[in-house]
Amino acid sequence: MRYLLRKCLECGEYTFKEVCPYCGGSVRVPQPSRFSIEDRMGKWRRQQKKEFYKRMSNSETGV
Ligand SMILES: [Zn+2]
């Protein structure tokens, strides 16, 4: 593949250019496998956080 779709680190827009045409930010080529792992970790982390706060508020009302 000649054209690699890159993603702007600043605004998250996709572009074929080496610099984001939207905000001028730096871009990188997203790696699908790594991306999904990051996404999963993010989801997991968000859920843990959610559970943590849920437990916090639950114990607060419980006591
Ligand atoms: Zn951008």
N, CA, C, O and the ligand as a Tripos MOL2 file, in Angstrom:
@<TRIPOS>MOLECULE
protein
  253   251    64     0     0
PROTEIN
NO_CHARGES

@<TRIPOS>ATOM
      1 N           0.8430   -1.1880    0.0000 N.3       1 MET1
      2 CA          0.0000    0.0000    0.0000 C.3       1 MET1
      3 C           0.8800    1.2400    0.0000 C.2       1 MET1
      4 O           1.7900    1.3730    0.8190 O.2       1 MET1
      5 N           0.6050    2.1220   -0.9080 N.am      2 ARG2
      6 CA          1.4590    3.2920   -1.0330 C.3       2 ARG2
      7 C           1.0440    4.3660   -0.0340 C.2       2 ARG2
      8 O           1.8820    5.0040    0.6040 O.2       2 ARG2
      9 N          -0.2430    4.5480    0.0840 N.am      3 TYR3
     10 CA         -0.7020    5.6090    0.9800 C.3       3 TYR3
     11 C          -1.1060    5.0160    2.3270 C.2       3 TYR3
     12 O          -1.9800    4.1550    2.4250 O.2       3 TYR3
     13 N          -0.4590    5.4940    3.3110 N.am      4 LEU4
     14 CA         -0.7980    5.0330    4.6500 C.3       4 LEU4
     15 C          -1.6910    6.0570    5.3140 C.2       4 LEU4
     16 O          -1.3970    7.2510    5.3580 O.2       4 LEU4
     17 N          -2.7720    5.5530    5.8180 N.am      5 LEU5
     18 CA         -3.6790    6.4410    6.5280 C.3       5 LEU5
     19 C          -3.0830    6.7320    7.9050 C.2       5 LEU5
     20 O          -2.7940    5.8260    8.6870 O.2       5 LEU5
     21 N          -2.9170    7.9720    8.1600 N.am      6 ARG6
     22 CA         -2.3580    8.3560    9.4610 C.3       6 ARG6
     23 C          -3.4230    9.0390   10.2890 C.2       6 ARG6
     24 O          -4.4420    9.5060    9.7800 O.2       6 ARG6
     25 N          -3.1610    9.0820   11.5470 N.am      7 LYS7
     26 CA         -4.1140    9.7260   12.4400 C.3       7 LYS7
     27 C          -3.4220   10.8440   13.2000 C.2       7 LYS7
     28 O          -2.3110   10.6870   13.7080 O.2       7 LYS7
     29 N          -4.0980   11.9570   13.2640 N.am      8 CYS8
     30 CA         -3.5420   13.1070   13.9730 C.3       8 CYS8
     31 C          -3.5700   12.8530   15.4800 C.2       8 CYS8
     32 O          -4.5720   12.4080   16.0400 O.2       8 CYS8
     33 N          -2.4480   13.1490   16.1080 N.am      9 LEU9
     34 CA         -2.3820   12.9430   17.5580 C.3       9 LEU9
     35 C          -3.0870   14.0630   18.3030 C.2       9 LEU9
     36 O          -3.4490   13.9270   19.4710 O.2       9 LEU9
     37 N          -3.2710   15.1650   17.6040 N.am     10 GLU10
     38 CA         -3.8480   16.3380   18.2600 C.3      10 GLU10
     39 C          -5.3790   16.3190   18.2140 C.2      10 GLU10
     40 O          -6.0530   16.4160   19.2400 O.2      10 GLU10
     41 N          -5.9140   16.1900   16.9700 N.am     11 CYS11
     42 CA         -7.3630   16.3200   16.8330 C.3      11 CYS11
     43 C          -8.0260   14.9950   16.4720 C.2      11 CYS11
     44 O          -9.2540   14.8980   16.4610 O.2      11 CYS11
     45 N          -7.2220   13.9720   16.1750 N.am     12 GLY12
     46 CA         -7.7930   12.6610   15.9090 C.3      12 GLY12
     47 C          -8.3220   12.4710   14.5000 C.2      12 GLY12
     48 O          -8.9530   11.4570   14.2030 O.2      12 GLY12
     49 N          -8.0680   13.4490   13.6220 N.am     13 GLU13
     50 CA         -8.5230   13.3370   12.2390 C.3      13 GLU13
     51 C          -7.5870   12.4160   11.4660 C.2      13 GLU13
     52 O          -6.4050   12.3020   11.7910 O.2      13 GLU13
     53 N          -8.1230   11.7630   10.4450 N.am     14 TYR14
     54 CA         -7.3090   10.8950    9.6050 C.3      14 TYR14
     55 C          -6.8440   11.6530    8.3860 C.2      14 TYR14
     56 O          -7.5870   12.4550    7.8210 O.2      14 TYR14
     57 N          -5.6160   11.3990    7.9790 N.am     15 THR15
     58 CA         -5.0680   12.0770    6.8240 C.3      15 THR15
     59 C          -3.9980   11.2200    6.1830 C.2      15 THR15
     60 O          -3.4390   10.3260    6.8190 O.2      15 THR15
     61 N          -3.7100   11.4990    4.9010 N.am     16 PHE16
     62 CA         -2.6220   10.8090    4.2200 C.3      16 PHE16
     63 C          -1.3400   11.6190    4.3030 C.2      16 PHE16
     64 O          -0.2720   11.1380    3.9270 O.2      16 PHE16
     65 N          -1.4410   12.8230    4.7850 N.am     17 LYS17
     66 CA         -0.2750   13.7000    4.8410 C.3      17 LYS17
     67 C           0.5510   13.4280    6.0900 C.2      17 LYS17
     68 O           0.1260   12.7250    7.0060 O.2      17 LYS17
     69 N           1.7470   14.0110    6.0930 N.am     18 GLU18
     70 CA          2.6480   13.7700    7.2210 C.3      18 GLU18
     71 C           2.4090   14.7590    8.3390 C.2      18 GLU18
     72 O           2.9020   14.6030    9.4560 O.2      18 GLU18
     73 N           1.6400   15.7830    8.0100 N.am     19 VAL19
     74 CA          1.2470   16.7440    9.0390 C.3      19 VAL19
     75 C          -0.2520   16.9280    8.9130 C.2      19 VAL19
     76 O          -0.7820   16.9630    7.8020 O.2      19 VAL19
     77 N          -0.9220   17.0430   10.0060 N.am     20 CYS20
     78 CA         -2.3720   17.1880    9.9770 C.3      20 CYS20
     79 C          -2.7790   18.4440    9.2400 C.2      20 CYS20
     80 O          -2.3480   19.5400    9.5980 O.2      20 CYS20
     81 N          -3.6100   18.3010    8.2070 N.am     21 PRO21
     82 CA         -4.0590   19.4650    7.4490 C.3      21 PRO21
     83 C          -5.1170   20.2630    8.1970 C.2      21 PRO21
     84 O          -5.4500   21.3830    7.8090 O.2      21 PRO21
     85 N          -5.6320   19.6940    9.2490 N.am     22 TYR22
     86 CA         -6.7090   20.3540    9.9920 C.3      22 TYR22
     87 C          -6.1650   21.2620   11.0930 C.2      22 TYR22
     88 O          -6.6080   22.3990   11.2550 O.2      22 TYR22
     89 N          -5.1970   20.7390   11.8470 N.am     23 CYS23
     90 CA         -4.6950   21.5330   12.9710 C.3      23 CYS23
     91 C          -3.1810   21.6890   12.9330 C.2      23 CYS23
     92 O          -2.6140   22.4120   13.7520 O.2      23 CYS23
     93 N          -2.5090   21.0080   11.9770 N.am     24 GLY24
     94 CA         -1.0610   21.1420   11.8810 C.3      24 GLY24
     95 C          -0.3250   20.2770   12.8910 C.2      24 GLY24
     96 O           0.8890   20.3930   13.0540 O.2      24 GLY24
     97 N          -1.0540   19.4260   13.5520 N.am     25 GLY25
     98 CA         -0.4430   18.5630   14.5650 C.3      25 GLY25
     99 C           0.3050   17.4100   13.9280 C.2      25 GLY25
    100 O           0.1940   17.1690   12.7260 O.2      25 GLY25
    101 N           1.0670   16.7020   14.7410 N.am     26 SER26
    102 CA          1.8220   15.5610   14.2420 C.3      26 SER26
    103 C           0.8890   14.3640   14.0940 C.2      26 SER26
    104 O          -0.0760   14.2040   14.8420 O.2      26 SER26
    105 N           1.2070   13.5240   13.1030 N.am     27 VAL27
    106 CA          0.3620   12.3690   12.8390 C.3      27 VAL27
    107 C           1.1840   11.1020   13.0070 C.2      27 VAL27
    108 O           2.4140   11.1420   12.9930 O.2      27 VAL27
    109 N           0.5090   10.0000   13.1610 N.am     28 ARG28
    110 CA          1.2060    8.7200   13.2080 C.3      28 ARG28
    111 C           0.3220    7.6780   12.5540 C.2      28 ARG28
    112 O          -0.8950    7.8310   12.4550 O.2      28 ARG28
    113 N           0.9790    6.6040   12.1070 N.am     29 VAL29
    114 CA          0.2310    5.5280   11.4800 C.3      29 VAL29
    115 C          -0.2870    4.6210   12.5790 C.2      29 VAL29
    116 O           0.4890    4.0010   13.3070 O.2      29 VAL29
    117 N          -1.5750    4.5510   12.6890 N.am     30 PRO30
    118 CA         -2.1300    3.6950   13.7410 C.3      30 PRO30
    119 C          -1.9060    2.2290   13.4430 C.2      30 PRO30
    120 O          -2.0790    1.7930   12.3050 O.2      30 PRO30
    121 N          -1.5240    1.4650   14.4460 N.am     31 GLN31
    122 CA         -1.3280    0.0320   14.2680 C.3      31 GLN31
    123 C          -2.5230   -0.6780   14.8760 C.2      31 GLN31
    124 O          -2.7520   -0.6340   16.0850 O.2      31 GLN31
    125 N          -3.2720   -1.3280   14.0140 N.am     32 PRO32
    126 CA         -4.5590   -1.9090   14.3990 C.3      32 PRO32
    127 C          -4.5080   -2.7550   15.6630 C.2      32 PRO32
    128 O          -5.3300   -2.5730   16.5610 O.2      32 PRO32
    129 N          -3.5400   -3.6920   15.7460 N.am     33 SER33
    130 CA         -3.5190   -4.5940   16.8950 C.3      33 SER33
    131 C          -3.2560   -3.8100   18.1700 C.2      33 SER33
    132 O          -3.9130   -4.0090   19.1910 O.2      33 SER33
    133 N          -2.2840   -2.9200   18.0870 N.am     34 ARG34
    134 CA         -1.9200   -2.1320   19.2460 C.3      34 ARG34
    135 C          -3.1010   -1.2420   19.6390 C.2      34 ARG34
    136 O          -3.3980   -1.0240   20.8130 O.2      34 ARG34
    137 N          -3.7390   -0.7540   18.6130 N.am     35 PHE35
    138 CA         -4.8580    0.1610   18.8250 C.3      35 PHE35
    139 C          -5.9530   -0.5160   19.6200 C.2      35 PHE35
    140 O          -6.4900    0.0560   20.5690 O.2      35 PHE35
    141 N          -6.2810   -1.7380   19.2300 N.am     36 SER36
    142 CA         -7.3860   -2.4220   19.8900 C.3      36 SER36
    143 C          -7.0090   -2.7610   21.3250 C.2      36 SER36
    144 O          -7.8540   -2.7520   22.2200 O.2      36 SER36
    145 N          -5.7250   -3.0600   21.5330 N.am     37 ILE37
    146 CA         -5.2910   -3.3600   22.9000 C.3      37 ILE37
    147 C          -5.4290   -2.1090   23.7540 C.2      37 ILE37
    148 O          -5.9180   -2.1590   24.8830 O.2      37 ILE37
    149 N          -4.9900   -0.9870   23.1970 N.am     38 GLU38
    150 CA         -5.1050    0.2670   23.9290 C.3      38 GLU38
    151 C          -6.5650    0.5470   24.2500 C.2      38 GLU38
    152 O          -6.9160    0.9690   25.3520 O.2      38 GLU38
    153 N          -7.3970    0.3010   23.2550 N.am     39 ASP39
    154 CA         -8.8170    0.5660   23.4230 C.3      39 ASP39
    155 C          -9.3900   -0.3340   24.5100 C.2      39 ASP39
    156 O         -10.1880    0.0950   25.3430 O.2      39 ASP39
    157 N          -8.9630   -1.5890   24.4780 N.am     40 ARG40
    158 CA         -9.4630   -2.5340   25.4650 C.3      40 ARG40
    159 C          -9.0040   -2.1290   26.8530 C.2      40 ARG40
    160 O          -9.7720   -2.1550   27.8140 O.2      40 ARG40
    161 N          -7.7430   -1.7550   26.9370 N.am     41 MET41
    162 CA         -7.2090   -1.3340   28.2230 C.3      41 MET41
    163 C          -7.9440   -0.1040   28.7220 C.2      41 MET41
    164 O          -8.2510    0.0240   29.9080 O.2      41 MET41
    165 N          -8.2180    0.7960   27.7900 N.am     42 GLY42
    166 CA         -8.9250    2.0100   28.1690 C.3      42 GLY42
    167 C         -10.3150    1.6770   28.6800 C.2      42 GLY42
    168 O         -10.7750    2.2330   29.6780 O.2      42 GLY42
    169 N         -10.9640    0.7800   27.9970 N.am     43 LYS43
    170 CA        -12.3030    0.3590   28.3830 C.3      43 LYS43
    171 C         -12.2570   -0.2840   29.7630 C.2      43 LYS43
    172 O         -13.0690    0.0000   30.6440 O.2      43 LYS43
    173 N         -11.2710   -1.1610   29.9100 N.am     44 TRP44
    174 CA        -11.1100   -1.8780   31.1710 C.3      44 TRP44
    175 C         -10.8360   -0.8900   32.3020 C.2      44 TRP44
    176 O         -11.4160   -0.9820   33.3840 O.2      44 TRP44
    177 N          -9.9440    0.0490   32.0260 N.am     45 ARG45
    178 CA         -9.5850    1.0340   33.0430 C.3      45 ARG45
    179 C         -10.7920    1.8770   33.4300 C.2      45 ARG45
    180 O         -11.0350    2.1660   34.6010 O.2      45 ARG45
    181 N         -11.5550    2.2680   32.3720 N.am     46 ARG46
    182 CA        -12.7380    3.0890   32.6420 C.3      46 ARG46
    183 C         -13.7230    2.3140   33.5050 C.2      46 ARG46
    184 O         -14.3490    2.8610   34.4120 O.2      46 ARG46
    185 N         -13.8430    1.0400   33.2020 N.am     47 GLN47
    186 CA        -14.7910    0.2140   33.9390 C.3      47 GLN47
    187 C         -14.3320    0.0580   35.3870 C.2      47 GLN47
    188 O         -15.1310    0.1290   36.3200 O.2      47 GLN47
    189 N         -13.0170   -0.1590   35.5540 N.am     48 GLN48
    190 CA        -12.4760   -0.3000   36.9030 C.3      48 GLN48
    191 C         -12.7480    0.9570   37.7070 C.2      48 GLN48
    192 O         -13.1410    0.9040   38.8730 O.2      48 GLN48
    193 N         -12.5300    2.0770   37.0600 N.am     49 LYS49
    194 CA        -12.7410    3.3560   37.7070 C.3      49 LYS49
    195 C         -14.2100    3.4940   38.1100 C.2      49 LYS49
    196 O         -14.5460    3.9170   39.2160 O.2      49 LYS49
    197 N         -15.0620    3.1200   37.1650 N.am     50 LYS50
    198 CA        -16.4980    3.2040   37.3920 C.3      50 LYS50
    199 C         -16.8900    2.3330   38.5840 C.2      50 LYS50
    200 O         -17.6330    2.7470   39.4730 O.2      50 LYS50
    201 N         -16.3580    1.1030   38.5630 N.am     51 GLU51
    202 CA        -16.6640    0.1610   39.6480 C.3      51 GLU51
    203 C         -16.1690    0.7110   40.9730 C.2      51 GLU51
    204 O         -16.8350    0.6080   42.0030 O.2      51 GLU51
    205 N         -14.9790    1.2990   40.9170 N.am     52 PHE52
    206 CA        -14.3700    1.8430   42.1300 C.3      52 PHE52
    207 C         -15.2590    2.9160   42.7400 C.2      52 PHE52
    208 O         -15.5330    2.9160   43.9400 O.2      52 PHE52
    209 N         -15.7010    3.8320   41.8830 N.am     53 TYR53
    210 CA        -16.5310    4.9270   42.3850 C.3      53 TYR53
    211 C         -17.8950    4.4170   42.8370 C.2      53 TYR53
    212 O         -18.5040    4.9270   43.7780 O.2      53 TYR53
    213 N         -18.3450    3.3850   42.1210 N.am     54 LYS54
    214 CA        -19.6290    2.7870   42.4640 C.3      54 LYS54
    215 C         -19.5460    2.1960   43.8610 C.2      54 LYS54
    216 O         -20.4330    2.3730   44.6960 O.2      54 LYS54
    217 N         -18.4300    1.4770   44.0860 N.am     55 ARG55
    218 CA        -18.2340    0.8400   45.3750 C.3      55 ARG55
    219 C         -18.0960    1.9000   46.4730 C.2      55 ARG55
    220 O         -18.6170    1.7700   47.5800 O.2      55 ARG55
    221 N         -17.3710    2.9460   46.1040 N.am     56 MET56
    222 CA        -17.1600    4.0310   47.0670 C.3      56 MET56
    223 C         -18.4980    4.6080   47.5210 C.2      56 MET56
    224 O         -18.7770    4.7520   48.7120 O.2      56 MET56
    225 N         -19.3090    4.9300   46.5170 N.am     57 SER57
    226 CA        -20.5910    5.5590   46.8490 C.3      57 SER57
    227 C         -21.5050    4.5530   47.5570 C.2      57 SER57
    228 O         -22.2970    4.9190   48.4250 O.2      57 SER57
    229 N         -21.3790    3.2990   47.1730 N.am     58 ASN58
    230 CA        -22.2120    2.2630   47.8010 C.3      58 ASN58
    231 C         -21.8620    2.1150   49.2780 C.2      58 ASN58
    232 O         -22.7400    2.0640   50.1390 O.2      58 ASN58
    233 N         -20.5480    2.0470   49.5550 N.am     59 SER59
    234 CA        -20.1260    1.8910   50.9420 C.3      59 SER59
    235 C         -20.4830    3.1380   51.7420 C.2      59 SER59
    236 O         -20.7700    3.0740   52.9380 O.2      59 SER59
    237 N         -20.4570    4.2490   51.0610 N.am     60 GLU60
    238 CA        -20.7770    5.4850   51.7590 C.3      60 GLU60
    239 C         -22.2310    5.4700   52.2170 C.2      60 GLU60
    240 O         -22.5530    5.8160   53.3530 O.2      60 GLU60
    241 N         -23.0950    5.0580   51.2950 N.am     61 THR61
    242 CA        -24.5180    5.0280   51.6430 C.3      61 THR61
    243 C         -24.8140    3.8570   52.5540 C.2      61 THR61
    244 O         -25.7550    3.8870   53.3470 O.2      61 THR61
    245 N         -23.9610    2.7820   52.4220 N.am     62 GLY62
    246 CA        -24.1790    1.6080   53.2490 C.3      62 GLY62
    247 C         -23.8610    1.9020   54.7060 C.2      62 GLY62
    248 O         -24.5510    1.4400   55.6150 O.2      62 GLY62
    249 N         -22.8230    2.6680   54.9070 N.am     63 VAL63
    250 CA        -22.4440    3.0220   56.2890 C.3      63 VAL63
    251 C         -23.2230    4.2270   56.7280 C.2      63 VAL63
    252 O         -23.0580    4.6920   57.8560 O.2      63 VAL63
    253 ZN         -5.0990   17.4760   13.7070 Zn       64 ZN64
@<TRIPOS>BOND
     1     1     2 1
     2     2     3 1
     3     3     4 2
     4     3     5 am
     5     5     6 1
     6     6     7 1
     7     7     8 2
     8     7     9 am
     9     9    10 1
    10    10    11 1
    11    11    12 2
    12    11    13 am
    13    13    14 1
    14    14    15 1
    15    15    16 2
    16    15    17 am
    17    17    18 1
    18    18    19 1
    19    19    20 2
    20    19    21 am
    21    21    22 1
    22    22    23 1
    23    23    24 2
    24    23    25 am
    25    25    26 1
    26    26    27 1
    27    27    28 2
    28    27    29 am
    29    29    30 1
    30    30    31 1
    31    31    32 2
    32    31    33 am
    33    33    34 1
    34    34    35 1
    35    35    36 2
    36    35    37 am
    37    37    38 1
    38    38    39 1
    39    39    40 2
    40    39    41 am
    41    41    42 1
    42    42    43 1
    43    43    44 2
    44    43    45 am
    45    45    46 1
    46    46    47 1
    47    47    48 2
    48    47    49 am
    49    49    50 1
    50    50    51 1
    51    51    52 2
    52    51    53 am
    53    53    54 1
    54    54    55 1
    55    55    56 2
    56    55    57 am
    57    57    58 1
    58    58    59 1
    59    59    60 2
    60    59    61 am
    61    61    62 1
    62    62    63 1
    63    63    64 2
    64    63    65 am
    65    65    66 1
    66    66    67 1
    67    67    68 2
    68    67    69 am
    69    69    70 1
    70    70    71 1
    71    71    72 2
    72    71    73 am
    73    73    74 1
    74    74    75 1
    75    75    76 2
    76    75    77 am
    77    77    78 1
    78    78    79 1
    79    79    80 2
    80    79    81 am
    81    81    82 1
    82    82    83 1
    83    83    84 2
    84    83    85 am
    85    85    86 1
    86    86    87 1
    87    87    88 2
    88    87    89 am
    89    89    90 1
    90    90    91 1
    91    91    92 2
    92    91    93 am
    93    93    94 1
    94    94    95 1
    95    95    96 2
    96    95    97 am
    97    97    98 1
    98    98    99 1
    99    99   100 2
   100    99   101 am
   101   101   102 1
   102   102   103 1
   103   103   104 2
   104   103   105 am
   105   105   106 1
   106   106   107 1
   107   107   108 2
   108   107   109 am
   109   109   110 1
   110   110   111 1
   111   111   112 2
   112   111   113 am
   113   113   114 1
   114   114   115 1
   115   115   116 2
   116   115   117 am
   117   117   118 1
   118   118   119 1
   119   119   120 2
   120   119   121 am
   121   121   122 1
   122   122   123 1
   123   123   124 2
   124   123   125 am
   125   125   126 1
   126   126   127 1
   127   127   128 2
   128   127   129 am
   129   129   130 1
   130   130   131 1
   131   131   132 2
   132   131   133 am
   133   133   134 1
   134   134   135 1
   135   135   136 2
   136   135   137 am
   137   137   138 1
   138   138   139 1
   139   139   140 2
   140   139   141 am
   141   141   142 1
   142   142   143 1
   143   143   144 2
   144   143   145 am
   145   145   146 1
   146   146   147 1
   147   147   148 2
   148   147   149 am
   149   149   150 1
   150   150   151 1
   151   151   152 2
   152   151   153 am
   153   153   154 1
   154   154   155 1
   155   155   156 2
   156   155   157 am
   157   157   158 1
   158   158   159 1
   159   159   160 2
   160   159   161 am
   161   161   162 1
   162   162   163 1
   163   163   164 2
   164   163   165 am
   165   165   166 1
   166   166   167 1
   167   167   168 2
   168   167   169 am
   169   169   170 1
   170   170   171 1
   171   171   172 2
   172   171   173 am
   173   173   174 1
   174   174   175 1
   175   175   176 2
   176   175   177 am
   177   177   178 1
   178   178   179 1
   179   179   180 2
   180   179   181 am
   181   181   182 1
   182   182   183 1
   183   183   184 2
   184   183   185 am
   185   185   186 1
   186   186   187 1
   187   187   188 2
   188   187   189 am
   189   189   190 1
   190   190   191 1
   191   191   192 2
   192   191   193 am
   193   193   194 1
   194   194   195 1
   195   195   196 2
   196   195   197 am
   197   197   198 1
   198   198   199 1
   199   199   200 2
   200   199   201 am
   201   201   202 1
   202   202   203 1
   203   203   204 2
   204   203   205 am
   205   205   206 1
   206   206   207 1
   207   207   208 2
   208   207   209 am
   209   209   210 1
   210   210   211 1
   211   211   212 2
   212   211   213 am
   213   213   214 1
   214   214   215 1
   215   215   216 2
   216   215   217 am
   217   217   218 1
   218   218   219 1
   219   219   220 2
   220   219   221 am
   221   221   222 1
   222   222   223 1
   223   223   224 2
   224   223   225 am
   225   225   226 1
   226   226   227 1
   227   227   228 2
   228   227   229 am
   229   229   230 1
   230   230   231 1
   231   231   232 2
   232   231   233 am
   233   233   234 1
   234   234   235 1
   235   235   236 2
   236   235   237 am
   237   237   238 1
   238   238   239 1
   239   239   240 2
   240   239   241 am
   241   241   242 1
   242   242   243 1
   243   243   244 2
   244   243   245 am
   245   245   246 1
   246   246   247 1
   247   247   248 2
   248   247   249 am
   249   249   250 1
   250   250   251 1
   251   251   252 2
@<TRIPOS>SUBSTRUCTURE
     1 MET1         2 RESIDUE 1 A MET
     2 ARG2         6 RESIDUE 1 A ARG
     3 TYR3        10 RESIDUE 1 A TYR
     4 LEU4        14 RESIDUE 1 A LEU
     5 LEU5        18 RESIDUE 1 A LEU
     6 ARG6        22 RESIDUE 1 A ARG
     7 LYS7        26 RESIDUE 1 A LYS
     8 CYS8        30 RESIDUE 1 A CYS
     9 LEU9        34 RESIDUE 1 A LEU
    10 GLU10       38 RESIDUE 1 A GLU
    11 CYS11       42 RESIDUE 1 A CYS
    12 GLY12       46 RESIDUE 1 A GLY
    13 GLU13       50 RESIDUE 1 A GLU
    14 TYR14       54 RESIDUE 1 A TYR
    15 THR15       58 RESIDUE 1 A THR
    16 PHE16       62 RESIDUE 1 A PHE
    17 LYS17       66 RESIDUE 1 A LYS
    18 GLU18       70 RESIDUE 1 A GLU
    19 VAL19       74 RESIDUE 1 A VAL
    20 CYS20       78 RESIDUE 1 A CYS
    21 PRO21       82 RESIDUE 1 A PRO
    22 TYR22       86 RESIDUE 1 A TYR
    23 CYS23       90 RESIDUE 1 A CYS
    24 GLY24       94 RESIDUE 1 A GLY
    25 GLY25       98 RESIDUE 1 A GLY
    26 SER26      102 RESIDUE 1 A SER
    27 VAL27      106 RESIDUE 1 A VAL
    28 ARG28      110 RESIDUE 1 A ARG
    29 VAL29      114 RESIDUE 1 A VAL
    30 PRO30      118 RESIDUE 1 A PRO
    31 GLN31      122 RESIDUE 1 A GLN
    32 PRO32      126 RESIDUE 1 A PRO
    33 SER33      130 RESIDUE 1 A SER
    34 ARG34      134 RESIDUE 1 A ARG
    35 PHE35      138 RESIDUE 1 A PHE
    36 SER36      142 RESIDUE 1 A SER
    37 ILE37      146 RESIDUE 1 A ILE
    38 GLU38      150 RESIDUE 1 A GLU
    39 ASP39      154 RESIDUE 1 A ASP
    40 ARG40      158 RESIDUE 1 A ARG
    41 MET41      162 RESIDUE 1 A MET
    42 GLY42      166 RESIDUE 1 A GLY
    43 LYS43      170 RESIDUE 1 A LYS
    44 TRP44      174 RESIDUE 1 A TRP
    45 ARG45      178 RESIDUE 1 A ARG
    46 ARG46      182 RESIDUE 1 A ARG
    47 GLN47      186 RESIDUE 1 A GLN
    48 GLN48      190 RESIDUE 1 A GLN
    49 LYS49      194 RESIDUE 1 A LYS
    50 LYS50      198 RESIDUE 1 A LYS
    51 GLU51      202 RESIDUE 1 A GLU
    52 PHE52      206 RESIDUE 1 A PHE
    53 TYR53      210 RESIDUE 1 A TYR
    54 LYS54      214 RESIDUE 1 A LYS
    55 ARG55      218 RESIDUE 1 A ARG
    56 MET56      222 RESIDUE 1 A MET
    57 SER57      226 RESIDUE 1 A SER
    58 ASN58      230 RESIDUE 1 A ASN
    59 SER59      234 RESIDUE 1 A SER
    60 GLU60      238 RESIDUE 1 A GLU
    61 THR61      242 RESIDUE 1 A THR
    62 GLY62      246 RESIDUE 1 A GLY
    63 VAL63      250 RESIDUE 1 A VAL
    64 ZN64       253 GROUP 0 **** ****
